[in-house]
Amino acid sequence: MIIKSAQFIKGIIGTDPILQEKFSQIAFVGRSNVGKSSMINSLLGLRNLVKSSSTPGRTKEINFFWINESFYFVDLPGYGYAKISANQAEKMRKMIIWYLQYAAANIGKIVLIIDANVGPKKFDLEMRDLLEEYKHVYLVVANKADKLTQKDAARMSQEMAEKFPNREVFFYSSKTSRKKDELLKKILEDQV
């Protein structure tokens, strides 16, 4: 699929009419500093549509992007960032859980993004369990794969296979955008 248009619509922190729309929502979730914003920009072929920051934990809303005038990409706040207050971290966690479980949004697929350099951590595994408990269709993407040596890539593939059995893990780099079309196809299949 070719991305012909993409625009930021709005950020929300609670109930909003956009959640009731019939259009499919493809949500991106992962730890703070995993490169969610950069990945979305990379997939869309745009540099600055989704605001990214060198400071993790900047996304504090659920941000909606209207793609090809037919579906949404949804950028969820990051989780697991230690340098924000416990109160703020809990607020972000509750917002993510609310969207995934209670918001009644038309969630077509979740893209769970893991840092390929460090592998799945406690919060990632909790998110995996949450997605499975709520029976969401989800895809696992190991981002920042350009930084892996061949040896590290083999080790990380093994670790991902253990933590996400029976699930394909897609290795990707937002920096190089190599295999972008393949990943986009995986994300969008059966969705639009």
C-alpha positions in Angstrom: 0.0 0.0 0.0 1.2 3.5 -0.8 0.8 6.2 1.8 -0.7 9.1 -0.1 -1.8 11.4 2.7 -1.2 11.7 6.5 -2.2 14.4 8.9 -2.3 14.9 12.6 -5.9 15.2 13.8 -5.8 15.5 17.6 -4.5 14.3 20.9 -6.9 13.1 23.5 -6.5 12.2 27.2 -10.0 10.6 27.7 -13.4 10.0 26.1 -13.7 11.7 22.7 -16.0 11.2 19.6 -13.0 10.1 17.6 -13.1 6.8 19.5 -16.6 6.0 18.2 -15.7 6.4 14.6 -16.0 3.3 12.4 -12.5 3.7 10.8 -9.9 1.2 11.8 -7.3 2.4 14.4 -3.8 0.9 14.3 -2.1 1.7 17.6 1.6 1.9 18.3 2.7 1.1 21.8 6.1 0.6 23.5 8.5 1.8 26.1 9.5 5.5 26.2 12.6 6.0 24.0 11.9 2.9 21.8 11.4 5.2 18.8 7.6 5.0 18.3 7.3 8.5 16.8 10.4 7.9 14.5 8.9 4.6 13.4 5.6 6.1 12.4 7.4 9.0 10.6 9.6 6.4 8.8 6.6 4.3 7.7 4.8 7.3 6.5 7.8 8.6 4.6 7.7 11.9 6.5 10.2 13.5 8.8 8.2 15.5 11.3 4.6 14.6 11.2 4.8 12.8 14.5 6.8 14.9 17.0 9.8 13.0 18.3 12.1 14.1 21.0 15.5 13.1 22.4 13.8 13.3 25.8 11.8 10.1 26.5 8.3 10.4 27.9 7.2 13.4 25.8 4.0 11.9 24.4 1.4 12.5 27.1 -1.7 12.1 25.0 -3.2 9.5 22.6 -2.4 11.1 19.3 -4.4 10.3 16.1 -3.1 10.6 12.6 -5.5 10.3 9.6 -3.9 8.1 6.9 -5.0 8.0 3.3 -8.4 9.4 4.4 -9.4 5.9 5.4 -7.8 4.8 8.7 -5.9 6.1 11.8 -2.5 5.5 13.2 -2.6 6.0 16.9 0.5 6.9 18.9 0.1 5.9 22.5 2.2 7.4 25.3 5.4 5.4 26.2 5.6 3.3 29.3 8.3 2.4 31.7 10.3 5.6 31.7 12.0 5.9 35.1 12.7 9.7 35.1 9.2 10.9 35.4 7.3 10.9 38.6 5.6 7.7 39.8 2.3 9.6 39.6 2.9 10.7 36.0 4.0 7.1 35.0 0.9 5.6 36.6 -1.3 8.2 34.8 0.3 7.1 31.4 -0.1 3.4 32.2 -3.8 4.0 33.1 -4.4 5.9 29.9 -2.9 3.1 27.8 -5.0 0.4 29.6 -8.1 2.6 29.2 -7.6 2.9 25.5 -6.9 -0.8 25.0 -9.7 -2.1 27.2 -12.4 0.4 27.9 -12.4 3.1 25.3 -14.5 1.0 22.8 -12.3 2.2 20.0 -12.2 0.3 16.7 -8.7 -1.1 17.2 -7.7 -3.1 14.2 -4.2 -4.0 15.2 -1.6 -3.1 17.8 2.1 -2.6 16.9 4.1 -3.5 20.0 7.6 -2.0 19.6 10.6 -3.4 21.4 14.1 -2.0 21.5 16.2 -4.5 19.5 19.3 -3.5 21.4 18.0 -4.4 24.8 15.3 -6.9 24.1 11.9 -7.2 25.8 11.9 -5.9 29.4 9.4 -6.4 32.2 7.1 -3.7 31.0 7.1 -5.1 27.5 6.2 -8.5 28.7 3.4 -7.0 30.8 2.1 -5.3 27.7 2.3 -8.6 25.8 0.2 -10.3 28.5 -2.3 -7.4 28.5 -2.7 -7.6 24.7 -3.2 -11.3 24.9 -5.6 -11.0 27.8 -7.7 -8.5 25.9 -7.4 -10.7 22.7 -6.0 -7.9 20.6 -4.4 -8.6 17.2 -0.8 -7.5 17.5 2.5 -7.4 15.7 5.9 -7.3 17.4 8.5 -5.0 15.9 12.1 -4.9 17.1 13.1 -1.4 16.3 16.7 0.1 16.1 17.8 -3.2 14.4 20.5 -1.2 12.4 22.6 -1.1 15.6 22.8 -4.9 15.9 25.9 -6.9 14.8 25.2 -10.2 13.1 26.0 -12.0 16.3 23.7 -9.8 18.4 20.9 -10.1 15.8 21.0 -13.9 16.1 21.0 -13.7 19.9 18.1 -11.2 19.9 16.1 -13.3 17.4 16.5 -16.3 19.8 15.4 -14.2 22.8 12.4 -12.8 21.0 11.3 -16.2 19.9 11.4 -17.3 23.5 9.4 -14.3 24.8 7.0 -14.2 21.9 6.4 -17.9 21.0 4.3 -18.6 17.9 4.6 -14.9 16.9 6.7 -13.4 14.1 8.9 -10.6 15.2 9.8 -8.1 12.6 13.2 -6.5 12.9 13.2 -2.9 11.6 15.2 0.4 11.7 13.4 3.7 11.6 16.8 5.2 10.7 17.4 3.3 7.5 13.7 2.4 6.7 15.0 -0.8 5.1 12.1 -3.2 4.6 9.6 -0.4 5.2 7.2 -1.7 2.5 7.3 -5.2 4.0 6.6 -3.9 7.5 3.8 -1.6 6.3 2.2 -4.5 4.4 2.3 -6.6 7.6 0.8 -3.8 9.7 -2.0 -3.0 7.2 -2.9 -6.6 6.1 -6.6 -7.4 7.0 -7.0 -3.8 8.2 -7.9 -1.5 5.4 
